[in-house]
Amino acid sequence: MKVRFLKPAQSEVDDAFVWYKTRSRGLGTQFLDEFDRAIDSETIVEVAVAHLHRKPQYWIDRIS
C-alpha cells in the first residue's frame, strides 16, 4: 500500500502526534498506530488531518 500526504496534511499529522505525545506517554504512538489501521486501500492521498472541532471544510481548496 502506498500513502501520500500533501505537505499541509503531513504537518497536521506531525502536529497531532506531538500534541498526543505531550498528553500521555505512548499516546502519540497509539495515535499513529490507529491512523495506520484506518487505511485499507491500495493508494491513499491524505489531504487533511483535522480535529473534530476544527472549521469544517477548511481543507477543500487543497483538492482543487
WOMO-V631972 format. One record per pair of residues at least 12 apart in sequence whose ideal C-beta (glycine too) atoms are under 10 Angstrom apart, sorted by sequence separation. I is the first residue (numbers start at 1). J is the second residue. D is the distance in Angstrom with one decimal. If there is no record, write none. Layout:
BEGIN
i->{I | I}
j->{J | J}
d->{D | D}
END
This chain:
BEGIN
i->{16 | 17 | 19 | 20 | 47 | 48 | 18 | 47 | 17 | 35 | 47 | 48 | 16 | 17 | 47 | 48 | 16 | 46 | 47 | 45 | 13 | 17 | 45 | 13 | 16 | 13 | 3 | 17 | 19 | 3 | 13 | 16 | 12 | 15 | 16 | 1 | 12 | 13 | 14 | 16 | 3 | 9 | 10 | 12 | 13 | 15 | 9 | 12 | 1 | 3 | 8 | 9 | 11 | 12 | 1 | 2 | 4 | 5 | 6 | 8 | 9 | 10 | 12 | 1 | 2 | 3 | 4 | 5 | 6 | 8 | 9 | 1 | 2 | 3 | 4 | 5 | 6 | 8 | 9 | 1 | 2 | 3 | 4 | 5 | 6 | 12 | 1 | 2 | 3 | 5 | 5 | 12 | 9 | 8 | 6 | 8 | 9 | 8 | 7 | 6 | 6}
j->{28 | 29 | 31 | 32 | 59 | 60 | 31 | 60 | 31 | 49 | 61 | 62 | 31 | 32 | 62 | 63 | 32 | 62 | 63 | 62 | 31 | 35 | 63 | 32 | 35 | 35 | 35 | 49 | 51 | 36 | 46 | 49 | 46 | 49 | 50 | 36 | 47 | 48 | 49 | 51 | 39 | 45 | 46 | 48 | 49 | 51 | 46 | 49 | 39 | 41 | 46 | 47 | 49 | 50 | 40 | 41 | 43 | 44 | 45 | 47 | 48 | 49 | 51 | 41 | 42 | 43 | 44 | 45 | 46 | 48 | 49 | 42 | 43 | 44 | 45 | 46 | 47 | 49 | 50 | 43 | 44 | 45 | 46 | 47 | 48 | 54 | 44 | 45 | 46 | 48 | 49 | 59 | 59 | 59 | 59 | 61 | 62 | 62 | 62 | 62 | 63}
d->{8.4 | 8.4 | 8.6 | 8.7 | 5.6 | 9.0 | 10.0 | 8.9 | 6.0 | 7.8 | 9.8 | 6.6 | 6.3 | 6.1 | 4.6 | 9.2 | 8.9 | 9.8 | 5.6 | 9.8 | 8.8 | 8.9 | 8.8 | 7.9 | 8.4 | 7.1 | 9.7 | 9.8 | 8.9 | 8.7 | 7.4 | 6.0 | 8.5 | 8.4 | 9.0 | 9.8 | 9.8 | 9.8 | 9.2 | 7.6 | 6.1 | 8.5 | 7.5 | 6.4 | 4.9 | 9.8 | 4.2 | 4.0 | 6.8 | 9.0 | 9.5 | 5.6 | 8.8 | 6.7 | 8.2 | 9.5 | 7.3 | 9.0 | 7.1 | 7.9 | 5.3 | 8.5 | 9.0 | 7.0 | 7.2 | 7.6 | 7.3 | 7.6 | 6.7 | 7.1 | 5.5 | 6.1 | 4.9 | 4.9 | 5.1 | 4.4 | 5.4 | 9.1 | 9.2 | 7.3 | 7.6 | 8.0 | 7.3 | 8.5 | 8.0 | 9.4 | 7.5 | 9.4 | 6.8 | 9.7 | 8.4 | 8.9 | 7.9 | 7.5 | 8.9 | 10.0 | 7.6 | 6.4 | 9.6 | 5.8 | 8.9}
END
